[in-house]
């Protein structure tokens, strides 16, 4: 896997984030760099990579957040739904 272009990454792969295995599944109807994220067989959300010539920008679907590191995007998916209100 290259860090600069995640588009050719596998459709199904596992990555360890904070000592927890995370499964990534690209929907069958696309070849875009978008993956559904599962932890312990439970859907956590989706992430999409945007390439700008350097390291990809990982967008957390359903929020306005973007992260340069895929692990940080996964950590954002792990937050409880009340996190935004509590932070304010």
Rosetta constraint file for C-alpha pairs under 8 A:
AtomPair CA 1 CA 6 HARMONIC 6.95 0.50
AtomPair CA 1 CA 8 HARMONIC 7.72 0.50
AtomPair CA 1 CA 9 HARMONIC 5.89 0.50
AtomPair CA 2 CA 6 HARMONIC 6.32 0.50
AtomPair CA 2 CA 9 HARMONIC 7.93 0.50
AtomPair CA 3 CA 55 HARMONIC 6.29 0.50
AtomPair CA 3 CA 56 HARMONIC 7.26 0.50
AtomPair CA 4 CA 51 HARMONIC 7.29 0.50
AtomPair CA 4 CA 53 HARMONIC 7.13 0.50
AtomPair CA 4 CA 54 HARMONIC 5.68 0.50
AtomPair CA 4 CA 55 HARMONIC 4.77 0.50
AtomPair CA 4 CA 56 HARMONIC 5.94 0.50
AtomPair CA 5 CA 51 HARMONIC 6.72 0.50
AtomPair CA 5 CA 55 HARMONIC 7.67 0.50
AtomPair CA 5 CA 56 HARMONIC 6.91 0.50
AtomPair CA 6 CA 33 HARMONIC 6.25 0.50
AtomPair CA 6 CA 49 HARMONIC 6.97 0.50
AtomPair CA 6 CA 56 HARMONIC 7.57 0.50
AtomPair CA 7 CA 31 HARMONIC 7.42 0.50
AtomPair CA 7 CA 32 HARMONIC 6.25 0.50
AtomPair CA 7 CA 33 HARMONIC 4.63 0.50
AtomPair CA 7 CA 49 HARMONIC 7.88 0.50
AtomPair CA 8 CA 33 HARMONIC 7.83 0.50
AtomPair CA 9 CA 33 HARMONIC 7.94 0.50
AtomPair CA 11 CA 24 HARMONIC 7.53 0.50
AtomPair CA 11 CA 25 HARMONIC 5.65 0.50
AtomPair CA 11 CA 26 HARMONIC 4.75 0.50
AtomPair CA 11 CA 27 HARMONIC 7.71 0.50
AtomPair CA 11 CA 35 HARMONIC 7.89 0.50
AtomPair CA 12 CA 23 HARMONIC 7.28 0.50
AtomPair CA 12 CA 24 HARMONIC 5.57 0.50
AtomPair CA 12 CA 25 HARMONIC 4.66 0.50
AtomPair CA 12 CA 26 HARMONIC 6.42 0.50
AtomPair CA 13 CA 23 HARMONIC 5.90 0.50
AtomPair CA 13 CA 24 HARMONIC 5.36 0.50
AtomPair CA 13 CA 25 HARMONIC 6.92 0.50
AtomPair CA 14 CA 21 HARMONIC 6.40 0.50
AtomPair CA 14 CA 22 HARMONIC 5.45 0.50
AtomPair CA 14 CA 23 HARMONIC 4.41 0.50
AtomPair CA 14 CA 24 HARMONIC 6.04 0.50
AtomPair CA 15 CA 21 HARMONIC 5.78 0.50
AtomPair CA 15 CA 22 HARMONIC 5.32 0.50
AtomPair CA 15 CA 23 HARMONIC 6.56 0.50
AtomPair CA 15 CA 24 HARMONIC 7.85 0.50
AtomPair CA 16 CA 20 HARMONIC 5.29 0.50
AtomPair CA 16 CA 21 HARMONIC 4.41 0.50
AtomPair CA 16 CA 22 HARMONIC 5.86 0.50
AtomPair CA 17 CA 21 HARMONIC 6.38 0.50
AtomPair CA 17 CA 22 HARMONIC 6.72 0.50
AtomPair CA 17 CA 71 HARMONIC 5.96 0.50
AtomPair CA 17 CA 74 HARMONIC 7.59 0.50
AtomPair CA 20 CA 39 HARMONIC 7.88 0.50
AtomPair CA 21 CA 39 HARMONIC 6.78 0.50
AtomPair CA 21 CA 40 HARMONIC 7.80 0.50
AtomPair CA 22 CA 37 HARMONIC 6.87 0.50
AtomPair CA 22 CA 38 HARMONIC 5.89 0.50
AtomPair CA 22 CA 39 HARMONIC 5.09 0.50
AtomPair CA 22 CA 40 HARMONIC 7.66 0.50
AtomPair CA 23 CA 37 HARMONIC 5.81 0.50
AtomPair CA 23 CA 38 HARMONIC 5.08 0.50
AtomPair CA 23 CA 39 HARMONIC 6.38 0.50
AtomPair CA 24 CA 35 HARMONIC 5.59 0.50
AtomPair CA 24 CA 36 HARMONIC 5.69 0.50
AtomPair CA 24 CA 37 HARMONIC 4.87 0.50
AtomPair CA 24 CA 38 HARMONIC 6.50 0.50
AtomPair CA 25 CA 35 HARMONIC 5.10 0.50
AtomPair CA 25 CA 36 HARMONIC 5.12 0.50
AtomPair CA 25 CA 37 HARMONIC 6.58 0.50
AtomPair CA 26 CA 30 HARMONIC 7.45 0.50
AtomPair CA 26 CA 31 HARMONIC 7.76 0.50
AtomPair CA 26 CA 33 HARMONIC 7.68 0.50
AtomPair CA 26 CA 34 HARMONIC 5.93 0.50
AtomPair CA 26 CA 35 HARMONIC 4.34 0.50
AtomPair CA 26 CA 36 HARMONIC 6.17 0.50
AtomPair CA 27 CA 34 HARMONIC 7.59 0.50
AtomPair CA 27 CA 35 HARMONIC 6.78 0.50
AtomPair CA 27 CA 36 HARMONIC 7.29 0.50
AtomPair CA 33 CA 48 HARMONIC 5.69 0.50
AtomPair CA 33 CA 49 HARMONIC 5.49 0.50
AtomPair CA 33 CA 50 HARMONIC 7.79 0.50
AtomPair CA 34 CA 46 HARMONIC 7.12 0.50
AtomPair CA 34 CA 47 HARMONIC 5.81 0.50
AtomPair CA 34 CA 48 HARMONIC 4.24 0.50
AtomPair CA 34 CA 49 HARMONIC 6.53 0.50
AtomPair CA 35 CA 46 HARMONIC 5.63 0.50
AtomPair CA 35 CA 47 HARMONIC 5.58 0.50
AtomPair CA 35 CA 48 HARMONIC 6.44 0.50
AtomPair CA 36 CA 43 HARMONIC 7.33 0.50
AtomPair CA 36 CA 44 HARMONIC 7.69 0.50
AtomPair CA 36 CA 45 HARMONIC 5.93 0.50
AtomPair CA 36 CA 46 HARMONIC 4.36 0.50
AtomPair CA 36 CA 47 HARMONIC 6.62 0.50
AtomPair CA 37 CA 43 HARMONIC 5.98 0.50
AtomPair CA 37 CA 44 HARMONIC 5.45 0.50
AtomPair CA 37 CA 45 HARMONIC 5.44 0.50
AtomPair CA 37 CA 46 HARMONIC 5.52 0.50
AtomPair CA 37 CA 47 HARMONIC 7.29 0.50
AtomPair CA 38 CA 42 HARMONIC 5.15 0.50
AtomPair CA 38 CA 43 HARMONIC 4.44 0.50
AtomPair CA 38 CA 44 HARMONIC 5.33 0.50
AtomPair CA 38 CA 45 HARMONIC 7.42 0.50
AtomPair CA 39 CA 43 HARMONIC 6.63 0.50
AtomPair CA 39 CA 44 HARMONIC 6.63 0.50
AtomPair CA 44 CA 77 HARMONIC 6.19 0.50
AtomPair CA 44 CA 78 HARMONIC 7.08 0.50
AtomPair CA 45 CA 60 HARMONIC 7.76 0.50
AtomPair CA 45 CA 61 HARMONIC 7.00 0.50
AtomPair CA 45 CA 77 HARMONIC 6.37 0.50
AtomPair CA 46 CA 60 HARMONIC 6.25 0.50
AtomPair CA 46 CA 61 HARMONIC 5.37 0.50
AtomPair CA 47 CA 58 HARMONIC 6.36 0.50
AtomPair CA 47 CA 59 HARMONIC 5.52 0.50
AtomPair CA 47 CA 60 HARMONIC 4.80 0.50
AtomPair CA 47 CA 61 HARMONIC 5.68 0.50
AtomPair CA 47 CA 73 HARMONIC 7.32 0.50
AtomPair CA 48 CA 58 HARMONIC 5.60 0.50
AtomPair CA 48 CA 59 HARMONIC 5.16 0.50
AtomPair CA 48 CA 60 HARMONIC 6.77 0.50
AtomPair CA 48 CA 61 HARMONIC 7.16 0.50
AtomPair CA 49 CA 56 HARMONIC 5.76 0.50
AtomPair CA 49 CA 57 HARMONIC 5.59 0.50
AtomPair CA 49 CA 58 HARMONIC 4.60 0.50
AtomPair CA 49 CA 59 HARMONIC 6.24 0.50
AtomPair CA 50 CA 56 HARMONIC 5.38 0.50
AtomPair CA 50 CA 57 HARMONIC 5.05 0.50
AtomPair CA 50 CA 58 HARMONIC 6.38 0.50
AtomPair CA 50 CA 59 HARMONIC 7.47 0.50
AtomPair CA 51 CA 55 HARMONIC 6.89 0.50
AtomPair CA 51 CA 56 HARMONIC 4.62 0.50
AtomPair CA 51 CA 57 HARMONIC 6.39 0.50
AtomPair CA 52 CA 56 HARMONIC 6.55 0.50
AtomPair CA 52 CA 57 HARMONIC 7.74 0.50
AtomPair CA 55 CA 68 HARMONIC 6.74 0.50
AtomPair CA 56 CA 68 HARMONIC 6.24 0.50
AtomPair CA 57 CA 66 HARMONIC 6.21 0.50
AtomPair CA 57 CA 67 HARMONIC 5.63 0.50
AtomPair CA 57 CA 68 HARMONIC 4.85 0.50
AtomPair CA 57 CA 69 HARMONIC 7.50 0.50
AtomPair CA 58 CA 66 HARMONIC 5.34 0.50
AtomPair CA 58 CA 67 HARMONIC 5.02 0.50
AtomPair CA 58 CA 68 HARMONIC 6.01 0.50
AtomPair CA 58 CA 69 HARMONIC 6.94 0.50
AtomPair CA 58 CA 70 HARMONIC 6.14 0.50
AtomPair CA 58 CA 73 HARMONIC 6.44 0.50
AtomPair CA 59 CA 64 HARMONIC 7.54 0.50
AtomPair CA 59 CA 65 HARMONIC 6.04 0.50
AtomPair CA 59 CA 66 HARMONIC 4.44 0.50
AtomPair CA 59 CA 67 HARMONIC 6.55 0.50
AtomPair CA 59 CA 73 HARMONIC 7.19 0.50
AtomPair CA 60 CA 64 HARMONIC 7.12 0.50
AtomPair CA 60 CA 65 HARMONIC 5.73 0.50
AtomPair CA 60 CA 66 HARMONIC 6.24 0.50
AtomPair CA 60 CA 73 HARMONIC 6.18 0.50
AtomPair CA 60 CA 76 HARMONIC 7.59 0.50
AtomPair CA 60 CA 77 HARMONIC 7.27 0.50
AtomPair CA 66 CA 73 HARMONIC 7.15 0.50
AtomPair CA 67 CA 72 HARMONIC 6.26 0.50
AtomPair CA 67 CA 73 HARMONIC 5.75 0.50
AtomPair CA 68 CA 72 HARMONIC 7.74 0.50
AtomPair CA 69 CA 73 HARMONIC 6.69 0.50
AtomPair CA 70 CA 74 HARMONIC 6.41 0.50
AtomPair CA 71 CA 75 HARMONIC 6.27 0.50
AtomPair CA 72 CA 76 HARMONIC 6.27 0.50
AtomPair CA 73 CA 77 HARMONIC 6.49 0.50
AtomPair CA 74 CA 78 HARMONIC 6.47 0.50
AtomPair CA 75 CA 79 HARMONIC 6.79 0.50
AtomPair CA 79 CA 83 HARMONIC 6.26 0.50
AtomPair CA 82 CA 86 HARMONIC 6.14 0.50
AtomPair CA 83 CA 87 HARMONIC 5.99 0.50
AtomPair CA 84 CA 88 HARMONIC 6.44 0.50
